[in-house]
Amino acid sequence: MDFTIPEDIQTKLDELDAFIEKEIKPLQAQDDNERFFDHRRENSRTDWDNDGQPNEEWEELLREMRRRADAAGHLRYALPKEVGGSAGSNLGMAIIRDHLAAKGLGLHNDLQNESSIVGNFPFVHMLMNFASDEHKEQFLEPSIQGKARVAFGLTEPNHGSDATWMETNAVRDGDDWIINGEKMWNTGLHAATHDMIYARTSGKDGDANGITCFFVPTDAPGFKVERFVWTFNMPTDHAHVSLKNVRVPNSAIFGEEGQGLAVAQTFLHENRIRQAASGVGVADYCIRESVEYARNRKVFGEPIAMKQAIQFPLAELATECEMTRWLVRKTAWELDKKNHMQVSDAVSMCNYRGNRLACNAADQAIQTHGGMGYSREKPFEHIYRHHRRYRITEGSEEIQIRKVAGHLFGIQGPNKRPM
């Protein structure tokens, strides 16, 4: 077995490094843009007087970064060639996400809002798989360029992981549908023109079928943003919305009527493996920064790196980082070779271990750096606050562990068998 990075992916990494040095670092350094990344970062990014939403200057800087990355041919790396991409592999994306995250906090890769010089674009894949020609024309290229924004309305105040029990419903009224309900954690709604609202249109609670996805204009009568929920890591773009007798035409359906959860699950495995890869990369960064600090920080006449209380936790993290990295890469490679459901349990392993690793490494970096680690002079508190949410979102780690157990015991998956 050959564990070296494939030549084409290594070439891409080298191109990305050169692009960051030439284009992104100078952009970050100009006009005091460093305020978005140094100790002022949370305050500079947040419009506190506007429900804690992202500051417009911060968002414009991210848009400029993406414009430059797109012009250089990097932003669409993972997208199909028919939309200007390079059809990058899952293995390539896993290695790239790891590589970029390992560079630490910077404009090249700010995962607080999934912004990177190499885009992820789950919505584009949803459109290509399920959208009508009308919806593709309306949203596909504009969403890649950042000229259109569509939020995602699946989770509800009383229902998170149990999406099949959602209370939001839609009933037919002639050629239209009338939607009533509430949604939580509608990420990106502050800038969205439409919200993908999932509503039960048939069947009973607990049925996977009978849930339909609708493109709902955010300015539709009856659609209301109740609040933006302030979070552990600010700014927030996570809205709580209500829908009261919101009317949309039948053409607003995204995908097939009653098959909305198939839309929601699109790109799930790719998202989770890329999230895990980012966790590995950022853990690597935290470990390396801690080692360097420990080698130079002296107490009682010698570097704290000589103390086993400093060495052992970082040695354990370095070991877990290496193991998780190779599990992530192996699983990403298998995603490129096999049916996704054959490696669904491995994706879950990667996801919950990678997310937990990132949090543990950031926490240990804070501890190793002492008071300065706890301060906002260092990026570790920011890294922890950001990656902590990944242990909940896109399937909590409990959901991921349950998936692993289901495959292990033959309760679900391709090797399901009677107990």
C-alpha positions as CSV (number, residue, x, y, z in Angstrom):
1,M,0.0,0.0,0.0
2,D,1.2,3.5,-0.9
3,F,0.5,6.1,1.7
4,T,2.1,9.0,-0.1
5,I,-0.1,11.9,-1.2
6,P,-1.0,11.4,-4.9
7,E,1.0,13.6,-7.2
8,D,-2.0,15.6,-8.5
9,I,-3.1,16.4,-4.9
10,Q,0.4,17.4,-3.8
11,T,0.6,19.7,-6.9
12,K,-2.7,21.3,-5.8
13,L,-1.4,21.8,-2.2
14,D,1.7,23.6,-3.6
15,E,-0.5,25.8,-5.8
16,L,-2.7,26.7,-2.8
17,D,0.3,27.5,-0.7
18,A,1.7,29.8,-3.4
19,F,-1.8,31.4,-3.9
20,I,-2.1,32.1,-0.1
21,E,1.3,33.8,-0.1
22,K,0.7,35.9,-3.2
23,E,-2.9,36.9,-2.8
24,I,-4.5,36.0,0.5
25,K,-1.9,37.0,3.1
26,P,-1.5,40.5,1.6
27,L,-5.3,40.9,1.5
28,Q,-5.5,39.9,5.2
29,A,-2.7,42.4,6.0
30,Q,-4.2,45.4,4.3
31,D,-6.6,48.0,5.7
32,D,-6.4,46.6,9.2
33,N,-8.1,43.4,8.1
34,E,-6.0,41.7,10.8
35,R,-8.7,42.9,13.3
36,F,-10.8,40.0,12.1
37,F,-8.2,37.5,13.1
38,D,-6.3,38.9,16.1
39,H,-7.5,39.5,19.6
40,R,-10.3,41.8,18.3
41,R,-11.7,39.1,16.0
42,E,-15.1,38.3,17.6
43,N,-15.9,42.0,18.2
44,S,-14.8,43.1,14.7
45,R,-16.8,40.4,13.0
46,T,-20.0,41.1,14.9
47,D,-22.6,43.8,14.5
48,W,-23.7,43.8,18.1
49,D,-26.5,46.3,17.4
50,N,-28.0,44.2,14.7
51,D,-28.9,41.0,16.6
52,G,-25.3,40.0,16.7
53,Q,-25.2,39.3,13.0
54,P,-22.0,39.3,10.9
55,N,-20.5,42.7,10.2
56,E,-20.8,43.8,6.6
57,E,-17.1,44.6,6.3
58,W,-16.2,41.1,7.5
59,E,-18.6,39.5,5.0
60,E,-17.2,41.7,2.1
61,L,-13.7,40.6,3.0
62,L,-14.8,37.0,2.7
63,R,-16.5,37.6,-0.6
64,E,-13.3,39.2,-1.9
65,M,-11.3,36.2,-0.8
66,R,-13.7,33.9,-2.6
67,R,-13.7,36.0,-5.8
68,R,-9.9,35.8,-5.9
69,A,-9.9,32.1,-5.2
70,D,-12.4,31.5,-8.0
71,A,-10.4,33.6,-10.4
72,A,-7.3,31.5,-9.6
73,G,-9.2,28.3,-10.2
74,H,-9.2,27.0,-6.6
75,L,-12.7,27.8,-5.2
76,R,-14.6,25.2,-7.3
77,Y,-12.0,22.4,-7.0
78,A,-14.5,19.8,-5.7
79,L,-17.4,20.8,-8.1
80,P,-18.1,18.9,-11.3
81,K,-16.5,20.1,-14.5
82,E,-19.9,21.2,-16.0
83,V,-20.0,24.0,-13.4
84,G,-16.4,25.0,-13.8
85,G,-15.0,22.7,-11.2
86,S,-12.1,20.2,-11.2
87,A,-14.1,17.2,-10.0
88,G,-11.8,16.9,-7.1
89,S,-12.0,13.6,-5.2
90,N,-13.1,13.1,-1.6
91,L,-9.5,12.1,-0.8
92,G,-8.3,15.3,-2.3
93,M,-10.7,17.4,-0.3
94,A,-9.9,15.6,2.9
95,I,-6.1,16.2,2.4
96,I,-6.8,19.9,1.4
97,R,-9.1,20.6,4.4
98,D,-6.5,19.1,6.7
99,H,-3.7,21.1,5.1
100,L,-5.5,24.4,5.2
101,A,-6.8,24.0,8.8
102,A,-3.3,23.1,10.0
103,K,-2.1,26.6,9.0
104,G,-4.2,28.0,11.8
105,L,-6.5,31.0,11.9
106,G,-6.5,33.1,8.7
107,L,-8.5,34.4,5.8
108,H,-7.5,31.4,3.7
109,N,-9.7,29.1,5.7
110,D,-12.2,30.5,8.2
111,L,-14.4,27.7,9.1
112,Q,-16.6,29.7,11.5
113,N,-18.8,30.2,8.4
114,E,-17.4,27.5,6.2
115,S,-15.5,30.0,4.1
116,S,-12.3,28.8,2.4
117,I,-10.3,29.3,-0.7
118,V,-11.4,25.7,-1.6
119,G,-15.2,25.8,-1.4
120,N,-17.4,23.0,0.0
121,F,-20.8,23.9,-1.8
122,P,-23.2,21.2,-0.5
123,F,-26.1,23.3,-1.9
124,V,-24.7,23.1,-5.4
125,H,-24.6,19.3,-5.3
126,M,-28.2,19.3,-4.0
127,L,-29.2,21.5,-7.0
128,M,-27.4,19.3,-9.5
129,N,-29.1,16.2,-8.1
130,F,-32.6,17.4,-7.5
131,A,-33.4,20.8,-8.9
132,S,-35.6,21.7,-11.8
133,D,-34.1,23.5,-14.8
134,E,-35.8,26.7,-13.5
135,H,-34.2,26.4,-10.0
136,K,-30.8,25.6,-11.5
137,E,-30.9,28.7,-13.6
138,Q,-32.1,30.7,-10.6
139,F,-29.7,29.5,-8.0
140,L,-26.8,27.4,-9.4
141,E,-24.2,29.8,-10.7
142,P,-25.4,32.7,-8.5
143,S,-24.8,30.6,-5.4
144,I,-21.3,29.7,-6.4
145,Q,-20.5,33.3,-7.0
146,G,-22.1,34.4,-3.8
147,K,-24.8,36.4,-5.5
148,A,-27.6,34.1,-4.2
149,R,-27.9,32.7,-0.7
150,V,-30.3,29.9,0.3
151,A,-30.7,29.0,4.0
152,F,-31.6,25.5,5.3
153,G,-34.7,25.0,7.4
154,L,-34.9,21.5,8.7
155,T,-34.4,21.6,12.5
156,E,-37.2,22.8,14.7
157,P,-37.5,24.1,18.2
158,N,-38.8,20.7,19.4
159,H,-37.1,18.5,16.9
160,G,-33.4,18.2,16.0
161,S,-32.1,14.7,15.1
162,D,-35.6,13.4,15.0
163,A,-36.5,15.1,11.7
164,T,-39.2,12.6,10.8
165,W,-41.3,13.9,13.7
166,M,-41.3,17.5,12.5
167,E,-44.3,19.7,13.3
168,T,-44.1,22.0,10.3
169,N,-46.7,21.1,7.8
170,A,-47.8,22.1,4.3
171,V,-51.3,21.5,2.8
172,R,-52.4,21.7,-0.8
173,D,-54.6,24.6,-1.8
174,G,-55.3,24.5,-5.5
175,D,-52.0,25.0,-7.3
176,D,-50.4,26.3,-4.1
177,W,-49.2,25.0,-0.8
178,I,-49.9,26.7,2.6
179,I,-47.0,26.2,5.1
180,N,-47.2,26.5,8.9
181,G,-44.6,25.9,11.5
182,E,-41.3,27.0,13.0
183,K,-37.6,26.3,12.2
184,M,-34.4,26.7,14.2
185,W,-30.8,27.2,13.3
186,N,-31.4,28.5,9.8
187,T,-27.8,29.2,9.1
188,G,-27.1,32.1,6.7
189,L,-30.6,33.4,6.8
190,H,-29.4,37.0,7.5
191,A,-28.3,37.2,3.8
192,A,-30.6,34.7,2.3
193,T,-33.3,35.4,-0.3
194,H,-34.8,31.9,0.1
195,D,-35.1,29.3,2.8
196,M,-35.3,25.5,2.1
197,I,-38.2,24.7,4.3
198,Y,-38.9,21.0,5.1
199,A,-42.6,20.3,5.9
200,R,-44.8,17.2,6.3
201,T,-47.2,17.0,3.4
202,S,-48.4,13.4,3.9
203,G,-47.9,10.3,6.1
204,K,-47.7,10.3,9.9
205,D,-45.1,11.3,12.5
206,G,-42.0,9.1,12.3
207,D,-42.4,8.3,8.6
208,A,-39.3,9.1,6.5
209,N,-41.6,9.6,3.4
210,G,-44.1,12.4,3.2
211,I,-41.7,15.3,4.0
212,T,-41.3,17.8,1.2
213,C,-38.7,20.5,0.7
214,F,-39.9,24.0,-0.6
215,F,-38.0,27.0,-1.7
216,V,-39.6,29.7,0.3
217,P,-38.8,33.4,-0.3
218,T,-37.7,35.1,2.9
219,D,-39.9,38.1,2.0
220,A,-43.1,36.0,1.6
221,P,-46.1,37.1,3.7
222,G,-46.2,35.1,6.9
223,F,-42.4,34.3,6.9
224,K,-40.9,35.9,10.0
225,V,-37.5,35.9,11.6
226,E,-38.3,35.7,15.3
227,R,-34.7,36.2,16.5
228,F,-31.1,35.4,15.7
229,V,-29.9,33.0,18.4
230,W,-26.6,34.2,20.0
231,T,-24.1,31.4,20.2
232,F,-20.9,30.3,21.9
233,N,-19.0,31.6,18.9
234,M,-20.2,35.0,17.5
235,P,-21.3,36.5,15.2
236,T,-24.5,34.6,14.6
237,D,-26.3,33.9,11.4
238,H,-28.6,31.2,13.0
239,A,-32.2,32.3,12.8
240,H,-35.4,31.1,14.5
241,V,-38.2,31.6,12.0
242,S,-41.9,31.1,12.1
243,L,-44.2,30.5,9.1
244,K,-47.9,31.4,9.4
245,N,-50.0,30.5,6.4
246,V,-47.1,31.1,4.0
247,R,-48.3,30.5,0.4
248,V,-45.9,29.1,-2.2
249,P,-46.7,27.7,-5.7
250,N,-46.2,24.0,-6.5
251,S,-43.2,24.9,-8.5
252,A,-41.4,25.8,-5.3
253,I,-41.0,22.1,-4.5
254,F,-37.3,21.1,-4.4
255,G,-36.9,17.5,-5.5
256,E,-39.9,15.2,-5.4
257,E,-43.0,15.7,-3.3
258,G,-42.7,13.6,-0.2
259,Q,-39.0,12.9,-0.7
260,G,-37.5,15.9,1.0
261,L,-35.3,13.9,3.4
262,A,-33.5,12.5,0.3
263,V,-32.6,16.1,-0.5
264,A,-31.5,16.8,3.0
265,Q,-29.2,13.8,3.1
266,T,-27.4,14.7,-0.1
267,F,-23.7,15.3,0.3
268,L,-24.0,14.2,4.0
269,H,-21.1,11.8,3.9
270,E,-18.8,14.3,2.1
271,N,-19.7,17.0,4.6
272,R,-18.9,14.8,7.5
273,I,-15.6,13.5,6.2
274,R,-14.4,17.1,5.3
275,Q,-15.4,18.3,8.7
276,A,-13.4,15.5,10.3
277,A,-10.4,16.4,8.1
278,S,-10.6,20.0,9.3
279,G,-10.6,18.8,12.9
280,V,-7.4,16.8,12.3
281,G,-5.7,19.8,10.7
282,V,-6.6,22.2,13.5
283,A,-5.6,19.7,16.1
284,D,-2.2,19.4,14.4
285,Y,-1.9,23.2,14.6
286,C,-2.7,23.3,18.3
287,I,-0.3,20.5,19.1
288,R,2.6,22.1,17.1
289,E,2.0,25.5,18.6
290,S,2.0,24.0,22.1
291,V,5.2,22.1,21.6
292,E,7.0,25.2,20.3
293,Y,5.7,27.2,23.3
294,A,6.8,24.5,25.8
295,R,10.3,24.4,24.3
296,N,10.7,28.1,24.9
297,R,8.8,28.8,28.1
298,K,11.0,28.4,31.1
299,V,10.0,27.9,34.7
300,F,12.4,27.2,37.6
301,G,15.3,27.5,35.2
302,E,14.3,25.0,32.5
303,P,11.8,24.7,29.6
304,I,8.4,23.3,30.6
305,A,8.9,20.9,27.7
306,M,11.1,18.9,30.1
307,K,8.1,18.2,32.4
308,Q,6.2,15.0,31.8
309,A,3.0,16.7,32.8
310,I,3.4,18.8,29.6
311,Q,4.9,16.0,27.4
312,F,2.4,13.2,28.0
313,P,-0.9,15.0,27.1
314,L,0.6,16.4,23.9
315,A,2.2,13.0,23.0
316,E,-1.2,11.3,23.4
317,L,-2.9,14.0,21.3
318,A,-0.2,13.7,18.6
319,T,-0.7,9.9,18.5
320,E,-4.5,10.3,18.2
321,C,-4.1,13.0,15.5
322,E,-2.0,10.6,13.4
323,M,-4.4,7.7,13.8
324,T,-7.4,9.9,13.0
325,R,-5.8,11.5,10.0
326,W,-5.2,8.1,8.4
327,L,-8.6,6.9,9.2
328,V,-10.0,10.0,7.5
329,R,-7.9,9.6,4.4
330,K,-8.7,5.9,4.1
331,T,-12.4,6.5,4.5
332,A,-12.3,9.4,2.0
333,W,-10.4,7.1,-0.5
334,E,-13.2,4.5,0.0
335,L,-15.9,7.1,-0.6
336,D,-14.3,7.6,-4.0
337,K,-14.3,3.8,-4.7
338,K,-17.5,2.4,-3.1
339,N,-21.2,3.1,-2.6
340,H,-21.4,5.6,0.2
341,M,-23.6,3.4,2.4
342,Q,-20.9,0.8,2.5
343,V,-18.7,3.2,4.4
344,S,-21.3,5.1,6.3
345,D,-20.1,3.8,9.7
346,A,-16.5,4.7,8.9
347,V,-17.6,8.2,8.0
348,S,-19.3,8.5,11.4
349,M,-16.1,7.2,13.1
350,C,-14.1,9.9,11.4
351,N,-16.6,12.6,12.2
352,Y,-17.0,12.2,15.9
353,R,-13.4,11.4,16.5
354,G,-12.1,14.3,14.4
355,N,-14.5,16.8,16.1
356,R,-13.6,15.6,19.6
357,L,-9.9,15.6,18.7
358,A,-10.1,19.3,17.6
359,C,-11.8,20.3,20.9
360,N,-9.4,18.3,23.1
361,A,-6.3,19.7,21.3
362,A,-7.6,23.3,21.6
363,D,-8.3,22.7,25.3
364,Q,-4.9,21.2,25.9
365,A,-3.3,24.1,24.0
366,I,-5.0,26.5,26.3
367,Q,-3.8,24.6,29.3
368,T,-0.2,24.4,28.0
369,H,-0.1,28.1,27.3
370,G,-1.5,29.0,30.7
371,G,-3.0,32.4,31.1
372,M,-2.0,33.5,27.6
373,G,-3.8,30.4,26.2
374,Y,-7.0,31.5,27.9
375,S,-6.6,35.0,26.5
376,R,-7.7,36.1,23.1
377,E,-4.1,36.9,22.3
378,K,-4.0,33.3,21.2
379,P,-6.4,31.6,18.8
380,F,-7.1,28.5,20.9
381,E,-10.3,29.7,22.6
382,H,-11.7,30.7,19.2
383,I,-10.8,27.3,17.7
384,Y,-12.4,25.5,20.7
385,R,-15.6,27.6,20.5
386,H,-15.9,27.0,16.8
387,H,-15.2,23.3,16.7
388,R,-17.3,22.6,19.8
389,R,-20.4,23.1,17.7
390,Y,-19.4,20.3,15.3
391,R,-19.9,17.8,18.0
392,I,-23.6,18.7,17.8
393,T,-24.3,19.9,14.2
394,E,-24.8,17.6,11.1
395,G,-25.5,14.7,13.4
396,S,-24.3,14.9,17.1
397,E,-21.5,12.6,18.1
398,E,-24.1,10.5,19.9
399,I,-25.9,10.0,16.5
400,Q,-22.5,9.1,14.9
401,I,-21.7,6.6,17.6
402,R,-25.2,5.1,17.3
403,K,-24.5,4.7,13.5
404,V,-21.2,2.9,14.2
405,A,-22.9,0.6,16.7
406,G,-25.8,-0.1,14.3
407,H,-23.3,-1.4,11.7
408,L,-21.2,-3.2,14.2
409,F,-24.1,-5.2,15.6
410,G,-25.9,-5.7,12.3
411,I,-28.9,-3.6,13.3
412,Q,-28.5,-1.4,10.2
413,G,-26.3,-1.0,7.2
414,P,-25.3,-3.3,4.3
415,N,-24.7,-6.3,6.7
416,K,-28.0,-6.0,8.6
417,R,-29.1,-9.4,9.9
418,P,-31.7,-10.7,12.4
419,M,-30.7,-10.5,16.0
